[in-house]
Amino acid sequence: MQAHETQRAAKAAMSIASSLGLTAHDAVVLHNSNKLTLRLQPCDVLARVAPVADQSARFEVDVAQRLAAAGSPVAALEAPEVFVRDGYVVTLWAYYEPVTTQAIPPADYACALERLHAGLRKIDLPAPHFTDRVSAAQLLAADRDRTPELADADRAFLAGTLERLRRAVSGSGRPEQLLHGEPHPGNLLSTQAGLLFVDFETCCRGPIEFDLAHAPDEVGDHYPGIAHQLLQDCRTLVLSMVAMWRWDRYDQFPDGRRLGIEWLSEIRKATAR
């Protein structure tokens, strides 16, 4: 969000917190992308704020509530409601002070993800398929107006890789279930309460290898019963999708174009292997 949007969104979040009896005089920006993540103080509540057109908040809250009831390793909600104010959708969550800046040990990461997957198997909610996200990346590859700086050869390569790996992963025959969608290190908190996953707006259905593809490579070595070739395909597929997004003319990811170039090189190496 731009600066003026950030200020309006923060005021909306603080107003909602105050209406619930929480003391919120300040809002510290923790993350700013398609959604704004704020630490409200002094009540120490985390607010996630998005434009009202974003309709994923209710889904995210429903998933989080059901996972918490199943005893899964997820961040707790401060309030179960989805609030709308001044053009923004706001959800309130518990804030967790990080206990370490060190990388999470791969075995612990895999154990937490395995527990999360067990909880997700108990949830019966309609959710998109992982191929829907691949399709979105393919449409971007075909849209020269949205990706004007992508060279023709790179465009053809990414489009071909996305289609080939989409077919390979969806046709693998592996069991599919509800997934987190993006369980990368940025969505796994190390807290006093243990490892906790956050951000469930990207939940989708697919094989567990698709989730594992977002985690550090070593995590797959500690997750039982995975198909390692499928995991490699999923890693290259995920990297192809995020590389494609970096070429979107509207992408605001920091240093995104440089990463798009680097990831293209990595994808070529992976497909050559």
Disulfide bonds with the S-S distance in Angstrom:
none
